[in-house]
Amino acid sequence: MLLDLIKKSRYTVIYTGVGMSTESGLPDFRSTKTGLWEQEDPSVVASTDALNRDVERFFEFYRKRVLGVKDCSPHKGHEILAEWERRGIIQGIITQNVDGFHSVAGSDNVMELHGTLQQVHCQSCGQVYGNEMYESETFYCTCGGKLRPSVVLFGEGLPEDTFMKAIDASERADLFIVLGSSLTVTPANQFPLLAKEQGAKLVIVNLEPTLFDHYADVVIHKRKIGEVLAELDHHLSS
Ligand code: APR
């Protein structure tokens, strides 16, 4: 069924959440015990407030996250999506993930709604650096400004150009596939609905049920994304 939808579609958009990255070894956000946010309150530490008032804690939290990303790498599923884009099977990826793994794997049209941990930039002058600055505990720019990861912090809005591109892609989609998101975070979770309203078929692949399952044309639970993509890829390549 999903295979047929992919074959028929002329404009397929993929939407990934943290479930896309767990098979790379990164923790998700909301699982009990292993979820990243079971250990820290994100609205406190990953915020503009922390950057302004408790910067040492902010640096420490994000250094850990940068090192976490540097310890892992894209998995086969990321590579399959990059290959599908090259072959014209999919047209773009909207992601909530900040690990940057879609781009690292070679995907080109990636809309990173929450930014990326692959780079940091100066809060004062905007100068961009690689994330190895955080690795080497260099937290200040040559201008003296604070270096912060290029991710959206609590207290900040989503990047407008990326957001507009994601709206456009969702409206153009005739197939919209969600991979590994609980779809609990607004406004990012509005894209699947927007696509559906504009006539796209909606597919949700997620280990657990999501709030949006009843809008979907196809729902796949209890199966890992890597496995589902590998199986589809096998059929698309034969
Ligand atoms: N295969 C399929 N699904 C998986 C896998 C896997 N290998 N691993 C985890 N999942 C599913 C989980 O069952 C869970 O429902 O992925 C979902 C991830 O949901 P969340 O942890 O809520 O992540 P996400 O939807 O991406 O929301 C996280 O919240 O505040 C923001 O910035 C934050 O972007 C982040 C977002």
Boltz pocket constraint, residues with backbone or C-beta under 6 A from the ligand:
constraints:
  - pocket:
      binder: B
      contacts: [[A, 16], [A, 17], [A, 18], [A, 19], [A, 20], [A, 22], [A, 23], [A, 28], [A, 29], [A, 30], [A, 31], [A, 96], [A, 97], [A, 114], [A, 179], [A, 180], [A, 181], [A, 182], [A, 183], [A, 184], [A, 185], [A, 205], [A, 206], [A, 207], [A, 208], [A, 209], [A, 223], [A, 224], [A, 225], [A, 226]]
      max_distance: 6.0
